[in-house]
Amino acid sequence: MNTTIWMALALVLVLEGLGPMFLPRLWRRMILSMAQLPDRILHRFGGGLVVAGVVIYYMLSVHANS
């Protein structure tokens, strides 16, 4: 796999770990409240994150090649 993808995955893991590491109670409450959301809302939220990630990746890759 491309080194850039591995670095991006590592950065995601670091960012995902900051919440439970520094604010465990708040993180737990957030996860519990998200678990109670309807599936439709979670689908939209996940889809929005995927679209945002693809757009950012595309913008960075086009800018890097210029």
PyMOL CGO cylinders between C-alpha atoms (Angstrom):
from pymol import cmd
from pymol.cgo import CYLINDER

trace = [
    CYLINDER, 0.00, 0.00, 0.00, 1.01, 3.56, -0.53, 0.3, 1, 1, 1, 1, 1, 1,
    CYLINDER, 1.01, 3.56, -0.53, 2.93, 5.14, 2.37, 0.3, 1, 1, 1, 1, 1, 1,
    CYLINDER, 2.93, 5.14, 2.37, 0.61, 8.15, 2.29, 0.3, 1, 1, 1, 1, 1, 1,
    CYLINDER, 0.61, 8.15, 2.29, -2.40, 5.95, 3.00, 0.3, 1, 1, 1, 1, 1, 1,
    CYLINDER, -2.40, 5.95, 3.00, -0.65, 4.33, 5.96, 0.3, 1, 1, 1, 1, 1, 1,
    CYLINDER, -0.65, 4.33, 5.96, 0.29, 7.78, 7.29, 0.3, 1, 1, 1, 1, 1, 1,
    CYLINDER, 0.29, 7.78, 7.29, -3.31, 8.95, 6.90, 0.3, 1, 1, 1, 1, 1, 1,
    CYLINDER, -3.31, 8.95, 6.90, -4.56, 5.87, 8.76, 0.3, 1, 1, 1, 1, 1, 1,
    CYLINDER, -4.56, 5.87, 8.76, -2.05, 6.51, 11.53, 0.3, 1, 1, 1, 1, 1, 1,
    CYLINDER, -2.05, 6.51, 11.53, -3.24, 10.11, 11.83, 0.3, 1, 1, 1, 1, 1, 1,
    CYLINDER, -3.24, 10.11, 11.83, -6.87, 8.97, 12.02, 0.3, 1, 1, 1, 1, 1, 1,
    CYLINDER, -6.87, 8.97, 12.02, -5.97, 6.56, 14.82, 0.3, 1, 1, 1, 1, 1, 1,
    CYLINDER, -5.97, 6.56, 14.82, -4.16, 9.30, 16.74, 0.3, 1, 1, 1, 1, 1, 1,
    CYLINDER, -4.16, 9.30, 16.74, -7.09, 11.70, 16.38, 0.3, 1, 1, 1, 1, 1, 1,
    CYLINDER, -7.09, 11.70, 16.38, -9.63, 9.02, 17.31, 0.3, 1, 1, 1, 1, 1, 1,
    CYLINDER, -9.63, 9.02, 17.31, -7.63, 8.16, 20.42, 0.3, 1, 1, 1, 1, 1, 1,
    CYLINDER, -7.63, 8.16, 20.42, -7.47, 11.72, 21.76, 0.3, 1, 1, 1, 1, 1, 1,
    CYLINDER, -7.47, 11.72, 21.76, -11.11, 11.77, 22.90, 0.3, 1, 1, 1, 1, 1, 1,
    CYLINDER, -11.11, 11.77, 22.90, -11.05, 8.69, 25.12, 0.3, 1, 1, 1, 1, 1, 1,
    CYLINDER, -11.05, 8.69, 25.12, -7.56, 9.53, 26.34, 0.3, 1, 1, 1, 1, 1, 1,
    CYLINDER, -7.56, 9.53, 26.34, -8.21, 13.11, 27.50, 0.3, 1, 1, 1, 1, 1, 1,
    CYLINDER, -8.21, 13.11, 27.50, -12.00, 13.25, 28.00, 0.3, 1, 1, 1, 1, 1, 1,
    CYLINDER, -12.00, 13.25, 28.00, -13.20, 9.70, 28.71, 0.3, 1, 1, 1, 1, 1, 1,
    CYLINDER, -13.20, 9.70, 28.71, -16.49, 10.65, 30.40, 0.3, 1, 1, 1, 1, 1, 1,
    CYLINDER, -16.49, 10.65, 30.40, -17.50, 13.10, 27.66, 0.3, 1, 1, 1, 1, 1, 1,
    CYLINDER, -17.50, 13.10, 27.66, -16.44, 10.63, 24.98, 0.3, 1, 1, 1, 1, 1, 1,
    CYLINDER, -16.44, 10.63, 24.98, -18.52, 7.86, 26.57, 0.3, 1, 1, 1, 1, 1, 1,
    CYLINDER, -18.52, 7.86, 26.57, -21.60, 10.12, 26.79, 0.3, 1, 1, 1, 1, 1, 1,
    CYLINDER, -21.60, 10.12, 26.79, -21.17, 11.08, 23.14, 0.3, 1, 1, 1, 1, 1, 1,
    CYLINDER, -21.17, 11.08, 23.14, -20.90, 7.44, 22.06, 0.3, 1, 1, 1, 1, 1, 1,
    CYLINDER, -20.90, 7.44, 22.06, -23.97, 6.48, 24.13, 0.3, 1, 1, 1, 1, 1, 1,
    CYLINDER, -23.97, 6.48, 24.13, -26.02, 9.32, 22.66, 0.3, 1, 1, 1, 1, 1, 1,
    CYLINDER, -26.02, 9.32, 22.66, -24.93, 8.40, 19.13, 0.3, 1, 1, 1, 1, 1, 1,
    CYLINDER, -24.93, 8.40, 19.13, -25.92, 4.77, 19.76, 0.3, 1, 1, 1, 1, 1, 1,
    CYLINDER, -25.92, 4.77, 19.76, -29.47, 5.94, 20.43, 0.3, 1, 1, 1, 1, 1, 1,
    CYLINDER, -29.47, 5.94, 20.43, -29.81, 7.87, 17.16, 0.3, 1, 1, 1, 1, 1, 1,
    CYLINDER, -29.81, 7.87, 17.16, -31.97, 6.37, 14.42, 0.3, 1, 1, 1, 1, 1, 1,
    CYLINDER, -31.97, 6.37, 14.42, -30.19, 4.44, 11.68, 0.3, 1, 1, 1, 1, 1, 1,
    CYLINDER, -30.19, 4.44, 11.68, -31.14, 7.03, 9.06, 0.3, 1, 1, 1, 1, 1, 1,
    CYLINDER, -31.14, 7.03, 9.06, -29.30, 9.78, 10.94, 0.3, 1, 1, 1, 1, 1, 1,
    CYLINDER, -29.30, 9.78, 10.94, -26.21, 7.58, 11.39, 0.3, 1, 1, 1, 1, 1, 1,
    CYLINDER, -26.21, 7.58, 11.39, -26.25, 6.71, 7.68, 0.3, 1, 1, 1, 1, 1, 1,
    CYLINDER, -26.25, 6.71, 7.68, -26.35, 10.41, 6.75, 0.3, 1, 1, 1, 1, 1, 1,
    CYLINDER, -26.35, 10.41, 6.75, -23.63, 11.27, 9.26, 0.3, 1, 1, 1, 1, 1, 1,
    CYLINDER, -23.63, 11.27, 9.26, -21.38, 8.48, 7.97, 0.3, 1, 1, 1, 1, 1, 1,
    CYLINDER, -21.38, 8.48, 7.97, -22.07, 9.41, 4.36, 0.3, 1, 1, 1, 1, 1, 1,
    CYLINDER, -22.07, 9.41, 4.36, -21.24, 13.03, 5.09, 0.3, 1, 1, 1, 1, 1, 1,
    CYLINDER, -21.24, 13.03, 5.09, -17.92, 12.01, 6.63, 0.3, 1, 1, 1, 1, 1, 1,
    CYLINDER, -17.92, 12.01, 6.63, -17.09, 9.84, 3.62, 0.3, 1, 1, 1, 1, 1, 1,
    CYLINDER, -17.09, 9.84, 3.62, -17.93, 12.64, 1.17, 0.3, 1, 1, 1, 1, 1, 1,
    CYLINDER, -17.93, 12.64, 1.17, -15.92, 15.16, 3.19, 0.3, 1, 1, 1, 1, 1, 1,
    CYLINDER, -15.92, 15.16, 3.19, -12.94, 12.79, 3.28, 0.3, 1, 1, 1, 1, 1, 1,
    CYLINDER, -12.94, 12.79, 3.28, -13.09, 12.15, -0.47, 0.3, 1, 1, 1, 1, 1, 1,
    CYLINDER, -13.09, 12.15, -0.47, -13.35, 15.88, -1.24, 0.3, 1, 1, 1, 1, 1, 1,
    CYLINDER, -13.35, 15.88, -1.24, -10.39, 16.71, 1.02, 0.3, 1, 1, 1, 1, 1, 1,
    CYLINDER, -10.39, 16.71, 1.02, -8.34, 13.88, -0.46, 0.3, 1, 1, 1, 1, 1, 1,
    CYLINDER, -8.34, 13.88, -0.46, -9.16, 15.00, -4.00, 0.3, 1, 1, 1, 1, 1, 1,
    CYLINDER, -9.16, 15.00, -4.00, -8.35, 18.64, -3.27, 0.3, 1, 1, 1, 1, 1, 1,
    CYLINDER, -8.35, 18.64, -3.27, -5.03, 17.74, -1.68, 0.3, 1, 1, 1, 1, 1, 1,
    CYLINDER, -5.03, 17.74, -1.68, -4.06, 15.33, -4.46, 0.3, 1, 1, 1, 1, 1, 1,
    CYLINDER, -4.06, 15.33, -4.46, -4.88, 17.85, -7.20, 0.3, 1, 1, 1, 1, 1, 1,
    CYLINDER, -4.88, 17.85, -7.20, -3.03, 20.61, -5.36, 0.3, 1, 1, 1, 1, 1, 1,
    CYLINDER, -3.03, 20.61, -5.36, 0.01, 18.37, -4.77, 0.3, 1, 1, 1, 1, 1, 1,
    CYLINDER, 0.01, 18.37, -4.77, 0.24, 17.53, -8.47, 0.3, 1, 1, 1, 1, 1, 1,
    CYLINDER, 0.24, 17.53, -8.47, 0.12, 21.19, -9.58, 0.3, 1, 1, 1, 1, 1, 1,
]
cmd.load_cgo(trace, "trace")
